[in-house]
Amino acid sequence: MSAGEVACTYAVLILHDDGIPITAEKISSLVKAAGVQVESYWPSLFAKLAEKRNVEDLVMNVGSGGGAAPVAAAAPSAGGAAAAAAPAAEEKKEEPKEESDDDMGFSLFD
């Protein structure tokens, strides 16, 4: 991510947090006030994104994986092979048990 993208991202978040309508002019003014040089097209792209998508949804879904939906959609067409692979991914690794004092034959207070 370039510095211009990051600056515009923060500007959109600031505007959204303050409840100010997100426009290219307001993004540009925030970025200029921060002293960051950006390409002229970044503020308008971010403003169009904010128009089409809810910023609150984008913020709340940052940690969700984007690749899971296509895999789930492909599972019915893949048949049994995809269904057999799913349980293998869900298996958890066993953590090695730590030895307790009882296993060693002594304790701290003996």
C-alpha positions as CSV (number, residue, x, y, z in Angstrom):
1,M,0.0,0.0,0.0
2,S,1.3,3.4,-0.9
3,A,1.5,6.4,1.4
4,G,-1.3,8.0,-0.6
5,E,-3.6,5.0,-0.1
6,V,-2.9,4.9,3.6
7,A,-3.5,8.6,4.0
8,C,-6.8,8.4,2.2
9,T,-7.8,5.5,4.3
10,Y,-7.2,7.3,7.5
11,A,-9.0,10.4,6.1
12,V,-12.0,8.3,5.3
13,L,-12.0,6.8,8.8
14,I,-11.7,10.3,10.4
15,L,-14.5,11.7,8.4
16,H,-16.7,8.6,9.1
17,D,-15.9,8.8,12.8
18,D,-16.9,12.4,13.0
19,G,-20.1,11.8,11.1
20,I,-19.0,14.1,8.2
21,P,-20.1,13.2,4.7
22,I,-17.2,11.6,2.8
23,T,-16.3,13.5,-0.3
24,A,-13.1,13.7,-2.4
25,E,-12.6,17.4,-1.5
26,K,-12.8,16.6,2.3
27,I,-10.4,13.7,1.9
28,S,-8.0,15.9,-0.1
29,S,-8.1,18.6,2.6
30,L,-7.4,16.2,5.4
31,V,-4.5,14.6,3.5
32,K,-3.1,18.1,2.7
33,A,-3.4,19.1,6.3
34,A,-1.4,16.1,7.3
35,G,1.3,17.1,4.8
36,V,1.1,14.0,2.7
37,Q,1.5,14.1,-1.1
38,V,-1.0,11.9,-2.9
39,E,-1.9,11.2,-6.5
40,S,-4.9,13.2,-7.6
41,Y,-7.1,10.2,-8.2
42,W,-6.8,8.6,-4.8
43,P,-9.3,10.9,-2.9
44,S,-12.0,10.5,-5.6
45,L,-11.5,6.7,-5.6
46,F,-11.9,6.5,-1.9
47,A,-14.9,8.8,-2.0
48,K,-16.6,6.6,-4.6
49,L,-15.9,3.6,-2.4
50,A,-17.4,5.2,0.6
51,E,-20.5,6.1,-1.5
52,K,-21.0,2.5,-2.6
53,R,-20.0,0.6,0.5
54,N,-20.9,1.2,4.2
55,V,-17.7,2.2,5.9
56,E,-19.0,0.7,9.2
57,D,-19.3,-2.7,7.5
58,L,-15.8,-2.4,6.0
59,V,-14.3,-1.6,9.5
60,M,-16.2,-4.4,11.2
61,N,-15.3,-7.0,8.6
62,V,-11.6,-6.4,8.4
63,G,-10.7,-9.7,10.1
64,S,-13.0,-11.9,8.1
65,G,-11.4,-13.9,5.4
66,G,-12.5,-13.1,1.9
67,G,-11.4,-16.5,0.5
68,A,-13.9,-18.7,2.4
69,A,-17.0,-17.9,0.4
70,P,-15.7,-19.1,-3.0
71,V,-14.5,-22.3,-1.4
72,A,-17.9,-22.9,0.2
73,A,-19.6,-22.2,-3.1
74,A,-17.3,-24.6,-4.9
75,A,-17.9,-27.5,-2.4
76,P,-21.1,-28.8,-3.9
77,S,-19.7,-29.0,-7.4
78,A,-16.5,-30.7,-6.2
79,G,-18.4,-33.5,-4.6
80,G,-17.0,-35.8,-2.0
81,A,-13.4,-34.7,-2.4
82,A,-14.1,-31.2,-0.9
83,A,-16.3,-32.7,1.8
84,A,-13.5,-35.1,2.8
85,A,-10.9,-32.2,2.9
86,A,-13.1,-30.1,5.2
87,P,-12.8,-32.3,8.4
88,A,-9.0,-32.4,7.9
89,A,-8.8,-28.6,8.1
90,E,-10.9,-28.5,11.3
91,E,-8.6,-30.9,13.3
92,K,-6.8,-29.2,16.1
93,K,-3.2,-29.9,16.9
94,E,-2.6,-31.4,20.3
95,E,-0.5,-29.4,22.6
96,P,2.3,-31.2,24.5
97,K,1.3,-31.6,28.1
98,E,3.6,-30.0,30.6
99,E,4.9,-32.3,33.3
100,S,3.4,-31.6,36.7
101,D,5.3,-31.9,40.0
102,D,3.4,-35.1,40.7
103,D,4.8,-36.7,37.7
104,M,8.4,-36.0,38.9
105,G,7.9,-37.4,42.3
106,F,8.4,-34.2,44.3
107,S,6.7,-30.9,44.8
108,L,7.8,-27.4,45.7
109,F,6.8,-27.8,49.4
110,D,8.2,-31.3,50.2
